[in-house]
Every structure is written in C-alpha cells, then in structure tokens.
C-alpha cells in the first residue's frame, strides 16, 4: 500500500468501492488518547476495541503498549505519532499468539522461564518485548492492559492443557464435541482473584517514562480527535493544500483516528507511513526459522510443566506429547486422572464410556491483575484476570 508524495494524480478513484462499513465510534479513542497532547494518526484495525492505558499514554512506553494491544507499532513522523501496521515479528499482521509468545519467551533468561513454570512472575520484571507481546495477548481485558501500563502488579503463570474430542453415541447417532482440559496447580490458583499480599504488591513502581512533549504547531487542527475513512481524509487534505494523492485502492475505505495539529508536511509524511505497511523479505533456508524456535520453546516449557504434575496426569500428558495416545481412551480414563475433570465431565452429562481422542498439549499463560489496584479502564467492569493458549 505505497503512497507517493504530493502533487501526483489520484488514480484509485476508478476502482469500484467496497461495501461500506459502519464508522467506528470515536468516543473510546478520544477517551484513550485524551491525555496525550500531540498529533496522532492511528490505523484502526477492524473489530478491535480501543485499549486504555490511562495517564501512561503520555509516555512513549505507555503509547508503545497501547499500540501493541492494537497490533500496531509507533513511528514518530515530523512530530506526529503514527500507529501503523508493524513489520516486527510479534506484531505484524498474520502473526498468531503461538509464534509471538514463544518468540518472546525464547528471549527471556532461563530464570524467568523457570519462575513462570514454578510460581508467579511479576510482569514488571519481564523484558520490553514481553510487555508488548503481553499487551497484545490480553487486549480483550482492558483493565489488565491499564494495570500493565500503569506499573501495577500483573502476575503471570504457565500451565498446560489438553483438548479432548469426545464422541458420544445416542440412538445410533455419533456426535463429537471438543472439551478444553486444563491441569495442574497453575489453573487451580488462577481461580483465585488475588494472591497473598497482592494488594500491597499492586502499588505501582515509580515510572520514569519518556514523557512526550506537547506539540502545538500546525494549521489543521483535529482537536480531541476524529474517526474518518482515508478517502475522505485525503480529499479534505487535497482541498486544503491544493494537492492530490496516489495510493493503493485497498487503503481508501480503511478508517483512521486522527487528533491534534497537522501541517502539510507532517500530514503527508504521516499518511505515507500508514500506506507503506506492506513489506517483502526473502530468507535463505539456512537462516533460523522463527516457527522452529517457537516450537522448541513451547515443547521445552511443556515438559517442565508436565514433570511437576501428579503421576496419572503426568503419564497422560507425556503420552500426549508424543502424539495422540495409542489405544482407546474413555471419559472414565480422564476422570480417573483429575477430580476436577471428573466433576466437569459429569456436569456436562457425558457418559463414562464415551470415546476420547486427545490433541497434543498446549501451553497456557495465565494472567492476574489485583482487582483492588487503582488502574481501571473507564466503563469496563470485568475482573482483571484472563488466560491465553499457544
């Protein structure tokens, strides 16, 4: 989606327009970016709510976490902050949590990995790549992102789980349903709202941060901010500055959020960065494949978690690590491994003789934020607790 400088012909207008999408609500973006007194242009991702990091948005570190939650990176362009599609491994379009999380954990020292397996890890102690990756993975719980950016206590733990495909035959008709089966101490402790001493530890670290200086120049003032399609934004810029643009037609109906003051050069260079997100790279097969690194990291962490499980669970997980267990498994076999599994499967009304096929185990990252801490996203009442699997 390359965009060239001003004073060139707009060629995209002849391309048929796509079906119109409802304009995103500007209010949450205005609220989230209100403390930042600088020009901002955000390439809005579809179907992703606005994150909220509170006053931390005034620092470069807080703005970076805000952008990461959107799968965006921050680029400073002529005094404006452009949140554009990223070319970095953990944030670029198409990257899933498996690669992003494994890639991050592979960069942490063994002591951090071991702490996440054996106990709670304070997210304030992980590296900057980890904080950005975490912000992306917990973006669906705004209060957790807020706490992370505010320097409050957010705790991490690693556990393991299985996916079981359970086949039940009733009246001669076989039906299969998938059930998620978490196991081990990590998931048991995850059910608690706060760990001992969490409220005291939740007090924010002193945040130095690189404070973003106010920017007051620029004749085009978008005030507290607006949501606009690129097509309309470029048309208004053209009328204001007697200029035209050429850009990829796929960009024209995308929405952006823009706030603050822009002059001609600042605006043009900022929009150019939004339009130049696509990148191409060619890699020799002898170079390290990030997915292979991710798999190796995941397998190593799984083995560490499984080693600490009770005997029956450990044996089941070890068999699953080699692929689907040989022989026939039933719901009765699963129930014998873990009382919580037994209670859950019984509540679901699944008969004990139902046949089970297990997937390879998954790593779960469990995340807690103290519910009595001070940082919360506005109009968001969810408990700051979540998990994600990779």
C-alpha positions in Angstrom: 0.0 0.0 0.0 2.6 2.5 -1.1 1.7 6.2 -1.1 3.8 8.7 -3.1 4.4 12.3 -2.3 2.0 15.2 -3.1 1.3 16.7 -6.5 0.6 13.4 -8.3 -2.6 12.1 -9.8 -5.2 10.2 -7.7 -5.7 7.0 -9.8 -7.6 5.0 -7.3 -11.0 6.7 -7.8 -11.9 4.5 -10.8 -11.7 1.3 -8.7 -15.1 0.1 -7.6 -15.7 0.9 -3.9 -16.2 -1.9 -1.4 -19.3 -2.3 0.7 -19.5 0.4 3.3 -18.6 -0.5 6.8 -20.1 1.3 9.8 -18.0 4.2 11.0 -16.2 3.2 14.2 -17.2 5.1 17.3 -14.7 7.9 18.0 -15.6 8.3 21.7 -13.4 5.4 23.1 -10.4 6.6 21.0 -10.9 10.2 22.2 -11.0 9.0 25.8 -8.0 6.7 25.5 -5.8 9.4 23.8 -7.0 12.4 25.7 -4.0 12.8 28.0 -1.6 12.9 25.0 -1.2 16.5 23.8 0.5 15.7 20.4 -0.6 14.9 16.9 -1.6 11.2 16.5 -2.7 9.2 13.4 -3.9 5.6 14.1 -4.6 3.0 11.5 -7.7 1.4 13.1 -7.7 -2.4 13.0 -11.2 -3.9 12.2 -13.2 -5.3 15.1 -10.6 -4.4 17.8 -11.8 -2.2 20.7 -9.8 0.8 21.8 -7.3 -0.1 24.5 -6.9 2.2 27.5 -3.7 2.8 29.4 -4.7 6.0 31.3 -2.1 8.6 32.0 0.6 6.3 30.8 -0.3 7.2 27.3 1.7 10.4 27.8 4.9 8.4 27.9 6.5 6.7 25.0 6.5 3.4 26.9 2.7 3.7 27.6 2.0 4.6 23.9 4.0 1.6 22.8 1.9 -0.7 24.9 -1.3 0.9 23.7 -0.2 0.4 20.1 0.9 -3.2 20.8 -2.6 -4.0 22.0 -3.8 -2.9 18.6 -1.1 -5.0 16.8 0.4 -1.7 15.8 3.8 0.0 16.2 4.6 3.6 17.0 6.5 5.6 14.4 7.4 9.3 15.1 7.0 11.3 11.8 7.7 15.0 11.8 6.5 15.4 15.3 3.4 13.2 14.9 3.0 9.7 16.4 1.7 7.3 13.7 0.3 3.9 14.9 0.8 1.8 11.8 0.8 -1.8 10.9 4.0 -3.3 12.2 6.8 -5.2 10.5 8.1 -6.7 13.8 7.6 -10.4 14.3 5.4 -10.1 17.4 3.0 -7.5 15.9 2.9 -7.8 12.2 -0.4 -8.9 10.6 -1.0 -12.6 10.4 1.2 -13.4 13.4 -0.6 -15.6 15.9 0.0 -15.9 19.7 1.9 -19.2 19.2 4.8 -17.5 17.4 4.7 -14.2 19.2 4.6 -15.7 22.7 7.2 -18.4 22.1 9.4 -15.9 20.4 9.2 -13.6 23.4 9.9 -16.4 25.9 12.8 -17.6 23.9 14.4 -14.2 24.5 14.0 -14.4 28.3 16.7 -15.8 30.6 16.1 -19.3 31.9 15.4 -17.9 35.4 12.3 -16.1 34.1 11.0 -19.1 32.2 11.5 -21.3 35.3 9.7 -18.8 37.5 6.7 -18.8 35.2 6.6 -22.6 35.4 7.2 -22.9 39.2 5.4 -19.8 40.5 4.2 -16.3 39.8 6.1 -14.0 37.6 5.7 -10.2 38.1 5.2 -8.7 34.6 7.1 -5.7 35.7 10.2 -7.9 35.6 9.9 -9.2 32.1 11.7 -7.6 29.1 10.2 -5.0 26.8 9.4 -7.5 24.1 7.4 -9.5 26.7 5.4 -6.4 27.8 4.4 -5.6 24.2 3.5 -9.2 23.4 1.6 -9.5 26.7 -0.4 -6.3 25.8 -1.4 -7.8 22.5 -2.5 -11.1 24.1 -4.5 -9.5 26.9 -6.0 -6.7 24.8 -9.5 -8.2 25.3 -9.3 -7.3 29.0 -8.8 -3.5 29.0 -8.3 -3.3 32.8 -5.3 -5.6 32.6 -3.7 -3.5 29.9 -4.3 -0.5 32.0 -2.6 -2.1 35.0 0.3 -3.3 33.0 0.9 0.2 31.6 0.4 1.9 35.0 3.2 -0.2 36.5 0.8 -2.1 38.8 1.2 -5.7 39.7 0.2 -8.1 36.9 1.2 -11.7 37.6 1.9 -14.5 35.0 2.0 -18.2 35.3 2.4 -21.1 32.8 0.2 -24.2 32.8 -0.7 -26.9 30.4 -3.9 -28.2 28.9 -5.3 -30.7 26.6 -8.1 -30.6 24.0 -10.2 -33.7 24.1 -12.5 -34.7 21.2 -15.2 -36.8 23.0 -17.5 -38.9 20.8 -20.9 -39.9 22.3 -23.3 -42.3 20.6 -27.0 -41.8 21.3 -29.8 -43.6 19.4 -27.2 -44.8 16.9 -26.0 -41.2 16.1 -22.4 -40.3 16.9 -21.7 -36.7 18.0 -18.3 -35.3 18.8 -17.5 -32.3 21.0 -14.2 -30.7 21.9 -13.6 -30.0 25.6 -10.7 -28.0 27.0 -9.0 -29.7 29.9 -6.6 -27.5 32.0 -4.5 -29.3 34.5 -2.1 -28.6 37.4 -1.6 -26.1 40.2 -1.4 -23.1 37.9 -5.0 -23.4 36.8 -6.2 -24.1 40.4 -4.6 -20.9 41.6 -5.9 -19.0 38.6 -9.4 -19.3 40.1 -8.4 -17.1 43.0 -9.0 -13.4 42.5 -5.8 -12.2 44.2 -2.7 -13.9 45.6 -1.5 -13.4 49.2 0.0 -9.9 49.5 -1.2 -9.0 46.0 -2.9 -5.7 47.1 0.3 -4.4 48.7 2.4 -5.5 45.8 0.0 -3.9 43.4 1.3 -0.4 44.2 2.8 1.0 41.0 6.5 1.1 40.5 7.9 4.6 40.1 7.5 5.1 36.4 10.2 7.4 34.9 9.0 7.0 31.4 9.9 9.2 28.5 7.2 11.9 28.6 6.0 13.0 25.2 6.3 16.8 24.9 3.2 18.8 23.8 3.1 19.8 20.1 1.1 23.0 19.3 2.1 23.9 15.7 0.2 23.0 12.5 -2.6 24.9 10.9 -5.1 21.9 10.5 -6.4 21.2 14.0 -8.4 18.0 14.5 -9.0 18.9 18.2 -9.7 16.0 20.5 -9.8 13.6 17.5 -12.0 12.3 14.7 -12.6 8.9 13.0 -12.5 9.2 9.2 -12.1 6.9 6.2 -8.8 7.6 4.4 -10.7 8.5 1.2 -12.4 11.5 3.0 -9.3 12.5 4.9 -7.2 12.6 1.7 -10.0 14.6 -0.1 -10.1 17.2 2.6 -6.3 17.5 2.7 -6.3 17.9 -1.1 -8.9 20.7 -0.9 -7.0 22.4 1.9 -3.5 22.3 0.3 -4.3 22.1 -3.4 -2.7 18.6 -3.8 -3.6 15.1 -4.9 -2.5 11.6 -3.8 -2.0 8.3 -5.4 -2.4 5.3 -3.1 -3.4 1.6 -3.1 -7.2 1.5 -3.5 -7.5 -1.1 -0.7 -6.5 1.7 1.7 -9.1 4.2 0.7 -12.0 2.8 2.7 -10.0 2.0 5.8 -10.6 4.1 8.9 -8.1 6.1 10.9 -8.3 8.1 14.1 -6.6 11.5 13.9 -6.1 14.1 16.6 -4.0 17.2 17.2 -2.5 19.7 14.8 -1.0 18.9 11.3 0.8 21.0 8.7 1.1 19.9 5.1 4.5 18.1 5.5 3.5 16.4 8.8 0.2 15.2 7.4 1.7 13.9 4.1 4.5 12.0 5.8 2.2 10.6 8.4 -0.3 9.3 5.8 2.6 8.0 3.8 3.7 5.8 6.7 0.2 4.4 7.1 0.2 3.5 3.4 3.6 1.8 3.4 3.0 -1.0 5.8 3.5 -3.9 3.4 7.0 -5.3 3.3 8.7 -8.1 1.5 11.6 -10.2 2.6 13.5 -13.2 1.2 15.3 -15.6 3.5 17.8 -18.4 2.9 16.7 -21.8 4.2 19.8 -22.0 6.3 18.6 -19.0 8.4 16.8 -19.6 11.7 13.1 -20.2 11.3 11.1 -18.3 14.0 8.4 -21.1 13.9 11.1 -23.7 14.7 12.3 -21.6 17.6 8.7 -21.2 18.8 8.1 -25.0 18.7 11.3 -25.7 20.5 10.5 -23.2 23.3 6.9 -24.5 23.6 8.0 -28.1 23.9 10.6 -27.3 26.5 8.2 -25.4 28.7 5.5 -28.1 28.3 8.0 -30.8 29.5 8.9 -28.6 32.5 5.2 -28.2 33.5 4.4 -31.8 33.0 7.2 -33.0 35.1 5.6 -31.4 38.2 2.1 -33.0 37.7 0.7 -35.8 39.8 1.6 -39.3 38.4 -1.6 -40.1 36.5 -1.8 -36.7 34.9 1.9 -36.7 34.1 1.7 -40.1 32.4 -1.3 -38.9 30.3 0.4 -35.7 29.2 3.7 -37.5 28.5 1.9 -39.9 26.2 0.1 -36.9 24.5 3.4 -35.2 23.9 4.4 -38.0 21.5 1.2 -37.6 19.6 -2.4 -38.8 20.2 -2.2 -41.7 22.8 -2.2 -45.2 21.3 -5.1 -47.4 22.3 -8.7 -46.4 23.3 -9.3 -43.7 25.9 -12.7 -43.1 27.5 -14.2 -40.4 29.7 -13.7 -42.8 32.6 -9.9 -42.7 32.0 -9.9 -38.9 32.0 -12.0 -38.7 35.2 -9.5 -41.0 37.0 -6.7 -38.6 36.2 -8.1 -35.4 37.8 -11.1 -34.9 40.2 -11.9 -31.6 38.6 -12.1 -33.2 35.2 -14.4 -35.8 36.6 -16.7 -33.2 38.1 -16.8 -31.1 34.9 -17.5 -34.1 32.6 -20.2 -35.3 34.9 -21.9 -31.9 34.9 -21.8 -32.0 31.1 -23.7 -35.3 31.2 -21.1 -37.1 29.2 -21.3 -40.9 29.8 -18.2 -42.7 31.2 -17.8 -45.0 28.2 -17.6 -42.1 25.6 -14.6 -42.4 23.4 -11.8 -39.7 23.7 -9.1 -38.5 21.3 -6.6 -36.1 22.7 -4.7 -33.3 21.0 -1.1 -32.5 21.7 -0.9 -30.5 24.9 -0.9 -26.7 24.8 0.8 -24.2 26.9 -1.4 -21.7 28.8 -0.3 -18.3 30.0 -2.4 -17.3 33.0 -2.6 -13.7 33.9 -3.8 -12.0 37.1 -4.2 -8.3 38.0 -5.1 -7.3 41.5 -8.8 -6.2 41.5 -8.2 -3.7 44.3 -5.5 -1.8 42.5 -6.1 1.7 41.3 -5.9 1.5 37.5 -9.0 0.6 35.6 -10.3 1.3 32.1 -13.4 3.5 32.0 -16.8 1.8 31.7 -15.1 -1.6 32.0 -16.2 -3.8 34.9 -14.5 -7.1 34.1 -12.3 -8.8 36.7 -8.7 -8.3 35.7 -8.0 -12.0 35.1 -7.6 -14.0 31.8 -5.6 -16.7 30.1 -4.4 -17.5 26.6 -3.0 -20.6 25.0 -0.3 -21.1 22.4 
